[in-house]
Amino acid sequence: MKIVGLTNEELKLANQNGTLFATLQQRLAEFGSVASLSAGTYEMELNKLKYTLTSLG
């Protein structure tokens, strides 16, 4: 699982220890913080503006 920064061995070890779910949750939580940081990007703001203008009719 390269995308979350875990090797196959780390995944196997976490699975054997019964901590696989917690390990994945911890690594995936980083994506949530990045998503909140990118929420104010130009594209997102432009999309909000387009949606608002469309909903006004």
Secondary structure, 3 states (H helix, E strand, C coil): CHHHCCCHHHHHHHHHHCCHHHHHHHHHHHHHHHHHHHCCCHHHHHHHHHHHHHHHC
